[in-house]
Amino acid sequence: MDLKDQLKNLFPDHEESDQEALSADPHTDLWIQQEPILCKYEKRKGKPVTVLEGYTGAAEDFKKLARQLKQHLGVGGSSKNETILIQGDYRDQIMEFLRDLGFKVKRVGG
């Protein structure tokens, strides 16, 4: 039983509004910028890495975006210095995911 079910048991007369339903979606609370996010491929220590640069949102949004990308792809990575590193070459999947969220994405190199 999750928190939503518990609250429903405590307050059976409460009806969920459309605004509450939208805020429950984790993808809608990110800040969408006008400039494109740069998506490029590099090799670091002989291993492929996808690098995302150019996100100018808040630090919390930056970490949320990195976490969502890693969970969506099921891979590891890190986020620091306004750069998101994803282990492996996932440029196409990342670009598609970011476009679905509403971001503009630019492929750099190759």
PASEBA-1860 file (N, C-alpha, C; in nm, 3 decimals):
! residues 110
1> MDLKDQLK> 0.086/-0.117/0.000/0.000/0.000/0.000/0.090/0.123/0.000 ~ 0.077/0.206/-0.102/0.160/0.325/-0.110/0.092/0.442/-0.040 ~ 0.161/0.555/-0.039/0.113/0.673/0.032/-0.019/0.724/-0.024 ~ -0.036/0.716/-0.154/-0.159/0.763/-0.217/-0.280/0.682/-0.167 ~ -0.264/0.550/-0.156/-0.372/0.465/-0.106/-0.401/0.493/0.041 ~ -0.297/0.518/0.119/-0.316/0.548/0.260/-0.392/0.679/0.278 ~ -0.357/0.780/0.199/-0.427/0.908/0.207/-0.573/0.894/0.163 ~ -0.596/0.809/0.064/-0.732/0.787/0.018/-0.817/0.721/0.127
9> NLFPDHEE> -0.756/0.632/0.206/-0.827/0.570/0.318/-0.858/0.671/0.428 ~ -0.763/0.764/0.451/-0.784/0.865/0.554/-0.886/0.971/0.513 ~ -0.883/1.008/0.385/-0.970/1.114/0.332/-1.049/1.060/0.213 ~ -1.153/0.982/0.236/-1.226/0.920/0.124/-1.304/1.020/0.038 ~ -1.337/1.138/0.093/-1.415/1.236/0.017/-1.330/1.323/-0.074 ~ -1.199/1.320/-0.058/-1.110/1.405/-0.137/-1.100/1.353/-0.280 ~ -1.115/1.445/-0.377/-1.099/1.409/-0.518/-0.973/1.475/-0.571 ~ -0.895/1.397/-0.644/-0.769/1.447/-0.698/-0.797/1.540/-0.815
17> SDQEALSA> -0.739/1.659/-0.811/-0.759/1.755/-0.920/-0.660/1.726/-1.033 ~ -0.682/1.791/-1.147/-0.593/1.773/-1.262/-0.453/1.823/-1.233 ~ -0.443/1.932/-1.156/-0.312/1.988/-1.123/-0.231/1.890/-1.038 ~ -0.296/1.823/-0.944/-0.226/1.724/-0.862/-0.182/1.606/-0.946 ~ -0.262/1.568/-1.043/-0.227/1.455/-1.130/-0.106/1.490/-1.215 ~ -0.097/1.614/-1.262/0.019/1.655/-1.342/0.145/1.662/-1.258 ~ 0.135/1.708/-1.135/0.255/1.720/-1.053/0.309/1.583/-1.012 ~ 0.228/1.478/-1.021/0.275/1.345/-0.987/0.367/1.288/-1.094
25> DPHTDLWI> 0.361/1.341/-1.216/0.446/1.295/-1.324/0.588/1.349/-1.303 ~ 0.691/1.264/-1.289/0.825/1.312/-1.261/0.888/1.388/-1.378 ~ 0.836/1.370/-1.499/0.897/1.436/-1.614/0.856/1.582/-1.627 ~ 0.746/1.623/-1.567/0.697/1.758/-1.587/0.761/1.859/-1.496 ~ 0.834/1.818/-1.393/0.890/1.915/-1.301/1.031/1.960/-1.337 ~ 1.081/1.927/-1.453/1.212/1.973/-1.498/1.198/2.105/-1.573 ~ 1.299/2.190/-1.559/1.299/2.315/-1.633/1.348/2.288/-1.775 ~ 1.266/2.329/-1.874/1.299/2.309/-2.015/1.361/2.437/-2.068
33> QQEPILCK> 1.482/2.428/-2.119/1.553/2.546/-2.168/1.535/2.563/-2.318 ~ 1.568/2.683/-2.366/1.556/2.713/-2.509/1.676/2.665/-2.588 ~ 1.797/2.674/-2.531/1.917/2.632/-2.601/1.925/2.480/-2.605 ~ 1.984/2.425/-2.710/1.992/2.278/-2.718/2.096/2.220/-2.622 ~ 2.072/2.098/-2.581/2.169/2.023/-2.502/2.260/1.950/-2.600 ~ 2.390/1.958/-2.580/2.486/1.896/-2.670/2.509/1.751/-2.628 ~ 2.495/1.660/-2.723/2.513/1.517/-2.698/2.630/1.469/-2.783 ~ 2.737/1.423/-2.717/2.853/1.378/-2.794/2.908/1.248/-2.738
41> YEKRKGKP> 2.988/1.184/-2.818/3.048/1.054/-2.788/3.197/1.071/-2.770 ~ 3.251/1.012/-2.664/3.395/1.016/-2.640/3.441/0.880/-2.592 ~ 3.570/0.859/-2.596/3.629/0.741/-2.533/3.719/0.792/-2.421 ~ 3.694/0.742/-2.303/3.775/0.778/-2.187/3.833/0.651/-2.128 ~ 3.964/0.648/-2.123/4.037/0.529/-2.077/3.998/0.407/-2.158 ~ 3.973/0.426/-2.286/3.942/0.317/-2.377/3.798/0.270/-2.376 ~ 3.714/0.334/-2.295/3.574/0.291/-2.285/3.482/0.399/-2.342 ~ 3.373/0.359/-2.409/3.282/0.457/-2.468/3.199/0.528/-2.361
49> VTVLEGYT> 3.182/0.660/-2.380/3.105/0.743/-2.288/3.023/0.841/-2.369 ~ 2.897/0.859/-2.333/2.813/0.962/-2.393/2.814/1.082/-2.299 ~ 2.845/1.200/-2.353/2.859/1.321/-2.273/2.748/1.418/-2.311 ~ 2.677/1.469/-2.210/2.573/1.570/-2.231/2.618/1.699/-2.164 ~ 2.618/1.808/-2.241/2.659/1.938/-2.190/2.557/2.042/-2.229 ~ 2.554/2.150/-2.152/2.474/2.264/-2.191/2.341/2.278/-2.118 ~ 2.312/2.196/-2.016/2.188/2.214/-1.941/2.211/2.322/-1.837 ~ 2.131/2.428/-1.841/2.152/2.543/-1.755/2.047/2.556/-1.646
57> GAAEDFKK> 1.975/2.449/-1.616/1.873/2.453/-1.512/1.934/2.451/-1.373 ~ 1.849/2.445/-1.272/1.893/2.440/-1.134/1.968/2.311/-1.106 ~ 2.046/2.310/-1.000/2.127/2.193/-0.966/2.038/2.072/-0.936 ~ 1.923/2.094/-0.873/1.832/1.984/-0.843/1.775/1.924/-0.972 ~ 1.735/2.011/-1.066/1.683/1.963/-1.194/1.791/1.887/-1.271 ~ 1.914/1.936/-1.262/2.027/1.871/-1.330/2.045/1.728/-1.279 ~ 2.039/1.712/-1.147/2.054/1.578/-1.088/1.935/1.489/-1.121 ~ 1.814/1.546/-1.123/1.695/1.468/-1.158/1.703/1.418/-1.301
65> LARQLKQH> 1.748/1.506/-1.391/1.760/1.467/-1.531/1.862/1.355/-1.548 ~ 1.976/1.368/-1.481/2.079/1.263/-1.489/2.025/1.131/-1.435 ~ 1.954/1.136/-1.324/1.899/1.013/-1.264/1.796/0.949/-1.356 ~ 1.708/1.032/-1.417/1.607/0.979/-1.509/1.671/0.914/-1.630 ~ 1.775/0.975/-1.683/1.844/0.917/-1.799/1.906/0.782/-1.764 ~ 1.973/0.776/-1.651/2.038/0.651/-1.611/1.935/0.541/-1.585 ~ 1.823/0.576/-1.523/1.719/0.477/-1.498/1.652/0.431/-1.627 ~ 1.629/0.525/-1.718/1.565/0.491/-1.845/1.651/0.394/-1.925
73> LGVGGSSK> 1.782/0.417/-1.926/1.873/0.334/-2.004/1.920/0.210/-1.928 ~ 1.912/0.213/-1.796/1.959/0.101/-1.716/2.110/0.089/-1.714 ~ 2.178/0.203/-1.715/2.324/0.204/-1.714/2.374/0.298/-1.606 ~ 2.504/0.297/-1.585/2.566/0.385/-1.488/2.609/0.515/-1.551 ~ 2.651/0.605/-1.466/2.699/0.733/-1.513/2.720/0.826/-1.396 ~ 2.751/0.951/-1.426/2.772/1.050/-1.322/2.731/1.186/-1.374 ~ 2.718/1.280/-1.279/2.684/1.417/-1.316/2.762/1.512/-1.227 ~ 2.845/1.594/-1.290/2.920/1.694/-1.216/2.972/1.798/-1.313
81> NETILIQG> 3.000/1.915/-1.262/3.053/2.027/-1.342/2.966/2.055/-1.464 ~ 2.834/2.054/-1.445/2.738/2.082/-1.553/2.755/1.988/-1.672 ~ 2.799/1.866/-1.646/2.817/1.763/-1.749/2.759/1.632/-1.698 ~ 2.683/1.565/-1.784/2.629/1.433/-1.751/2.705/1.330/-1.833 ~ 2.763/1.232/-1.765/2.836/1.124/-1.832/2.754/0.996/-1.820 ~ 2.726/0.933/-1.933/2.654/0.806/-1.935/2.749/0.701/-1.991 ~ 2.763/0.588/-1.921/2.853/0.483/-1.965/2.797/0.413/-2.088 ~ 2.873/0.414/-2.196/2.833/0.349/-2.320/2.790/0.450/-2.425
89> DYRDQIME> 2.769/0.401/-2.546/2.726/0.486/-2.657/2.575/0.476/-2.672 ~ 2.503/0.569/-2.611/2.357/0.570/-2.612/2.303/0.700/-2.669 ~ 2.374/0.758/-2.766/2.334/0.889/-2.819/2.193/0.889/-2.875 ~ 2.158/0.789/-2.954/2.026/0.788/-3.017/1.914/0.775/-2.914 ~ 1.929/0.685/-2.818/1.826/0.667/-2.716/1.813/0.790/-2.627 ~ 1.927/0.852/-2.593/1.925/0.972/-2.508/1.859/1.087/-2.581 ~ 1.892/1.105/-2.708/1.833/1.215/-2.785/1.683/1.196/-2.798 ~ 1.638/1.076/-2.821/1.495/1.048/-2.833/1.424/1.074/-2.699
97> FLRDLGFK> 1.485/1.030/-2.588/1.427/1.050/-2.456/1.415/1.198/-2.423 ~ 1.521/1.275/-2.451/1.520/1.418/-2.422/1.418/1.492/-2.509 ~ 1.406/1.451/-2.634/1.306/1.515/-2.721/1.164/1.486/-2.672 ~ 1.141/1.365/-2.621/1.010/1.332/-2.565/0.978/1.418/-2.443 ~ 1.082/1.457/-2.368/1.061/1.544/-2.252/1.039/1.689/-2.293 ~ 1.076/1.724/-2.417/1.056/1.862/-2.465/1.184/1.940/-2.483 ~ 1.299/1.876/-2.466/1.427/1.945/-2.483/1.466/1.949/-2.630 ~ 1.548/2.047/-2.664/1.614/2.049/-2.794/1.749/1.985/-2.776
105> VKRVGG> 1.787/1.896/-2.867/1.913/1.822/-2.854/1.990/1.836/-2.983 ~ 2.120/1.858/-2.969/2.207/1.870/-3.086/2.317/1.765/-3.075 ~ 2.332/1.686/-3.181/2.436/1.582/-3.186/2.565/1.646/-3.233 ~ 2.671/1.626/-3.157/2.800/1.685/-3.189/2.896/1.573/-3.225 ~ 2.958/1.582/-3.343/3.055/1.481/-3.386/2.988/1.354/-3.431 ~ 3.039/1.294/-3.534/2.997/1.166/-3.587/2.853/1.148/-3.606
END
